[in-house]
Amino acid sequence: MARTQRSDPDPGSQICGYQIAYGMPWSEYCAERKASGKYFCREHDRIVLEEDGAIRMPPGNAIGR
């Protein structure tokens, strides 16, 4: 199970930030480090690619180091 946090991390950080729970009573975000060269951790990068076919991120989002 991935580590989680209740606050949305800064998109410029090295934290995944994939939203895994929505509201009621709070939202939760993945707190794992971004995978090297990816916008999300390895697990969530795979999930987004399977669901959407591509990863589209707005400018200012950091890529994992």
Secondary structure as the mmCIF struct_conf table of DSSP 4:
data_model
#
loop_
_struct_conf.conf_type_id
_struct_conf.id
_struct_conf.beg_label_comp_id
_struct_conf.beg_label_asym_id
_struct_conf.beg_label_seq_id
_struct_conf.end_label_comp_id
_struct_conf.end_label_asym_id
_struct_conf.end_label_seq_id
STRN STRN1 THR A 4 GLN A 5
BEND BEND1 ARG A 6 SER A 7
HELX_LH_PP_P HELX_LH_PP_P1 ASP A 8 ASP A 10
TURN_TY1_P TURN_TY1_P1 PRO A 11 GLY A 12
BEND BEND2 SER A 13 GLN A 14
STRN STRN2 ILE A 15 ILE A 15
STRN STRN3 GLN A 19 ALA A 21
BEND BEND3 GLY A 23 GLY A 23
TURN_TY1_P TURN_TY1_P2 MET A 24 PRO A 25
STRN STRN4 GLU A 28 CYS A 30
BEND BEND4 GLU A 32 GLU A 32
STRN STRN5 ARG A 33 ARG A 33
HELX_LH_PP_P HELX_LH_PP_P2 LYS A 34 ALA A 35
TURN_TY1_P TURN_TY1_P3 SER A 36 GLY A 37
BEND BEND5 LYS A 38 PHE A 40
HELX_RH_AL_P HELX_RH_AL_P1 ARG A 42 ASP A 52
BEND BEND6 GLY A 53 ALA A 54
TURN_TY1_P TURN_TY1_P4 PRO A 59 GLY A 60
HELX_LH_PP_P HELX_LH_PP_P3 ASN A 61 GLY A 64
#
